[in-house]
Amino acid sequence: MSALLLLLLTSAPANANDLRGRLGFGFHAGLSSVSSLSVRYALPTARPEVNVQIELDAGVDLAGGELGLVAGGRVLYGVVAEDNLSLYMAAGGAYVKETDDAVIRLQPAMGAEFFMFGLENLGFGVEWGLNVDLGTSFALRTVSGAPAVTVHYWF
C-alpha cells in the first residue's frame, strides 16, 4: 500500500513536445472577426521546455460587400510545458479593418496549445485576452467575446 501511495505522490518530469527550430502552418481565429492563416516559428533555445515562438497572421474577408482585412504578428512565450500541453503568454499587434474603420489592434493574451496522443505534430489551441483598438476611437474588449481558436501543423 505504501508503495502505491509513493507511486501516486511522485511526479515524473514532463517531456515537453520539442518544437525548437520548427515551422507551424495553420489557422488563427482571434486577432479579429476575420479568420487568418497563420505561420509560427519556434525559436531554437537551449532546452525544449523553453518555448518561444514568433507568429505572422493574415486574412481577408470579401463576403457581404465589405472588405475585411487583418495582418499582424505575435510573440508567444511558454510558461508551463507538459508532455502534450503548453501554456503560454502572448503579445501581438495587427492592422484590422472589419467595417469602414481601420484600427491598430494590440493584443495581450494567454493560451494553451495541446497535442493529442498519436498526433504529435498537430497542435490545437485556445486563447483568452484583450483587444486594445487604437483608431478614430479607443476600444478595449475581451478577445472575440469568447476564447480564440488556433490549429497548427508543425513541420
C-alpha positions in Angstrom: 0.0 0.0 0.0 2.8 2.4 0.9 4.5 1.7 -2.5 1.2 2.6 -4.3 0.9 5.8 -2.3 4.6 6.7 -3.1 4.0 6.0 -6.8 0.9 8.3 -6.8 2.7 11.1 -5.0 5.9 11.1 -7.0 5.8 13.1 -10.1 7.8 12.3 -13.2 9.5 15.1 -15.2 7.5 16.2 -18.2 8.9 15.6 -21.7 7.7 18.7 -23.5 6.8 18.5 -27.2 10.0 19.8 -28.7 9.1 22.5 -31.3 12.5 24.2 -31.4 13.5 25.3 -34.9 10.2 24.0 -36.4 7.6 25.8 -38.6 3.9 25.6 -37.9 1.3 26.4 -40.5 -2.3 26.8 -39.7 -5.3 28.9 -38.7 -5.9 31.6 -36.1 -9.3 33.0 -35.2 -8.6 35.6 -32.6 -7.0 38.7 -33.9 -10.3 39.9 -35.4 -13.6 38.6 -36.7 -11.7 37.9 -39.9 -10.1 34.5 -39.5 -6.5 34.4 -40.6 -3.9 32.0 -41.9 -1.0 31.7 -39.5 2.7 30.8 -39.7 4.6 30.1 -36.5 8.3 29.6 -36.0 9.6 28.2 -32.7 13.0 29.8 -32.0 15.9 27.4 -31.2 16.5 27.5 -27.4 18.9 25.7 -25.1 16.1 23.4 -23.7 12.9 22.0 -25.1 10.9 23.3 -22.1 11.8 26.9 -23.1 9.3 27.6 -25.9 9.5 31.0 -27.7 7.5 31.4 -30.9 7.0 34.1 -33.5 3.7 34.2 -35.4 2.6 36.0 -38.5 -1.1 36.2 -39.4 -3.0 37.4 -42.5 -6.6 37.1 -43.5 -9.1 38.6 -46.0 -12.9 38.6 -46.0 -14.7 39.6 -49.2 -18.2 38.4 -48.3 -21.1 40.8 -47.9 -19.7 43.6 -50.0 -17.4 44.9 -47.1 -13.7 44.3 -47.2 -12.4 42.7 -44.0 -8.7 42.5 -43.5 -6.2 41.5 -40.8 -2.4 41.5 -40.9 -0.2 41.2 -37.9 2.2 39.3 -35.7 2.7 38.0 -32.2 5.3 36.7 -29.9 4.4 33.7 -27.7 6.3 32.6 -24.6 5.7 29.2 -23.0 5.3 29.4 -19.2 4.3 25.8 -18.5 5.5 22.8 -20.5 3.8 19.4 -20.0 4.0 16.2 -22.1 1.5 17.2 -24.7 0.5 20.7 -23.4 2.0 24.1 -23.4 0.6 27.1 -21.5 1.8 30.4 -22.9 1.6 34.2 -22.7 1.3 36.2 -26.0 1.7 39.8 -27.1 0.8 40.9 -30.6 -0.3 43.7 -32.9 -2.2 43.9 -36.1 -3.8 46.1 -38.7 -7.5 45.3 -38.6 -10.3 46.5 -41.0 -13.7 45.0 -40.2 -16.1 47.7 -41.4 -15.4 51.2 -42.6 -13.0 51.8 -39.7 -9.4 50.6 -39.7 -7.6 50.2 -36.4 -4.3 49.2 -35.0 -5.0 46.3 -32.5 -2.8 45.4 -29.6 -3.5 42.1 -28.1 -2.1 40.7 -24.8 -3.3 37.1 -24.4 -2.8 33.8 -22.7 -3.4 30.4 -24.1 -3.0 26.7 -24.2 -1.8 24.5 -27.1 -2.3 20.8 -26.8 -1.2 17.8 -28.9 -3.3 14.6 -28.9 -1.6 11.3 -28.4 -0.6 9.9 -31.9 -0.9 13.4 -33.5 2.3 15.0 -32.0 2.7 17.4 -35.0 -0.9 18.8 -34.9 -1.4 21.5 -32.2 -4.9 22.7 -31.1 -5.1 25.9 -29.1 -7.5 28.1 -27.2 -6.7 31.7 -26.1 -8.1 34.4 -23.9 -7.1 38.0 -23.7 -7.8 41.6 -24.5 -8.2 43.6 -27.7 -7.0 47.2 -27.4 -8.0 49.1 -30.5 -6.3 52.4 -31.5 -8.1 54.2 -34.3 -10.6 57.0 -34.6 -11.7 56.0 -31.2 -10.3 53.8 -28.4 -11.9 50.4 -27.5 -11.0 47.7 -25.0 -12.7 44.3 -25.0 -12.1 40.6 -24.5 -10.8 38.7 -27.4 -13.6 38.0 -29.8 -16.0 37.9 -26.8 -15.1 34.1 -26.5 -12.0 32.1 -26.5 -10.0 32.3 -29.7 -9.1 29.1 -31.5 -5.8 28.1 -33.2 -4.8 25.0 -35.2 -1.2 24.5 -36.4 0.6 21.6 -38.1 4.3 21.6 -37.2 7.0 20.6 -39.7 
